[in-house]
Amino acid sequence: MPSVFEETRLASMHLKNRVVRSATNEAKAEKNGAVTGLLLEYLVDLVRGQVGLLISGHAYVAEEGQAGRRQLGIYDNSLLPGLQHLTGVVHAEGGVIVAQLAHAGRWGIGTGKHAARGPMASGEGVAGRRVLAMTRADINAVVSAFAHAARRARTAGFDGVQIHSAHGYLLSQFLSPWFNQREDGYGGSLENRARLLLEVYDAVRGSVGADYPVLVKINAEDFVEGGLSAADSVQVCQMLAERGVDAIEMSGGTFNTGGLSFARTGDRLSAEAEGYYCGHARRYKEEIKVPLILVGGFLRLSTIQEVLQTGLADYVALSRPLICEPHLVKRWAEGDHVRAACVSCNQCFATNLSKEGLFCKVTQRRQKS
Ligand SMILES: Cc1cc2nc3c(=O)[nH]c(=O)nc-3n(C[C@H](O)[C@H](O)[C@H](O)COP(=O)(O)O)c2cc1C
């Protein structure tokens, strides 16, 4: 029976347990996206906390796809030395690290030089910015940007890549009829809406080779009327499975989903409320053989064990609990099974504008008092 603290092999990666640090934007990079000492320190601490697989914060593959200030970048070869140093340090500590590759699309912050681009033109980009509808040439450029970024990740020594197709960023925008009402070959039917993701997947696979782990993070559904449905999501996972994706991470929701966004808040202290995509995972497991990483609201070791043992998922991923307690997995492994201290308040989102980038406000307050 699968258990949390057993070694596994995921494609070519040897993992010391089944807990994954879900991609979490650290906002600790330089202004141009380059790796900093601050980011290195943060990631090393997570590795020392014994997380089995570390997925980087979403790294932007093209400048117009930047989602936030001081986000990690992977859009240019000039960033390679820093990325190489990062993987070297993580490996020296015994960690395994995957680079999450992302493009914000409509939610690009724009840098003056680069207007945000998405499936549709809109006057409602970040802070009311104008968003341009992607042309065929823009789409080709995005596909090639993902492929180049994946190659860079491999060259830099990352153990794999994860294509970010969740949470209402570019690839998720294309999948979603809520964002995407295009009338060309990239909009309309599910086959058309999935076209960009599949082109990106194929290009990434082509640039890194068959032996290199390629993962995809996708919404179980958008939880918004007219968004990506649960049935469509399973079909897209099936399309990726047929192409040879190595693992799928299931999340859900977008920034427009209110209370059902990917990082749910509120009364989530009861064990029943944990793992809010478990129902979707059940359906995935009935139809798809590719390993599933399940994220979303896990706080207790017992819940994680149950999810693994009942075969709902092969790995469980955590984001906020590890912002709060980077050594949570180590604590559990050493026998202290008290639930994660994270109270799911989401105050961590706002910290990305602070000098040090991401941190847990609740822990900081506790430490000060
Ligand atoms: C501060 C913060 C930053 C995040 N950054 C990313 C990101 O870069 N890429 C991503 O796919 N998800 C990101 N997420 C979402 C998490 O990976 C995860 O899907 C979500 O928080 C639910 O997991 P949790 O309940 O364990 O926090 C972020 C979440 C938080 C709280």
The ligand as an ORCA input file, in Angstrom:
! r2SCAN-3c Opt
* xyz 0 1
  C       1.426     32.826     -2.357
  C       1.035     31.786     -3.350
  C       1.680     31.724     -4.575
  C       1.327     30.736     -5.515
  N       2.048     30.639     -6.678
  C       1.755     29.651     -7.552
  C       2.549     29.449     -8.705
  O       3.563     30.108     -8.919
  N       2.173     28.456     -9.565
  C       1.086     27.653     -9.314
  O       0.790     26.761    -10.127
  N       0.344     27.797     -8.216
  C       0.654     28.758     -7.333
  N      -0.065     28.857     -6.174
  C      -1.134     27.882     -5.880
  C      -0.588     26.695     -5.098
  O       0.390     25.987     -5.819
  C      -1.707     25.696     -4.737
  O      -2.241     25.188     -5.945
  C      -2.816     26.299     -3.882
  O      -2.313     27.250     -2.960
  C      -3.585     25.229     -3.091
  O      -2.716     24.477     -2.286
  P      -2.597     24.710     -0.685
  O      -3.982     24.593     -0.115
  O      -1.662     23.636     -0.224
  O      -2.058     26.093     -0.479
  C       0.282     29.836     -5.224
  C      -0.360     29.902     -3.990
  C       0.005     30.845     -3.054
  C      -0.669     30.847     -1.713
*
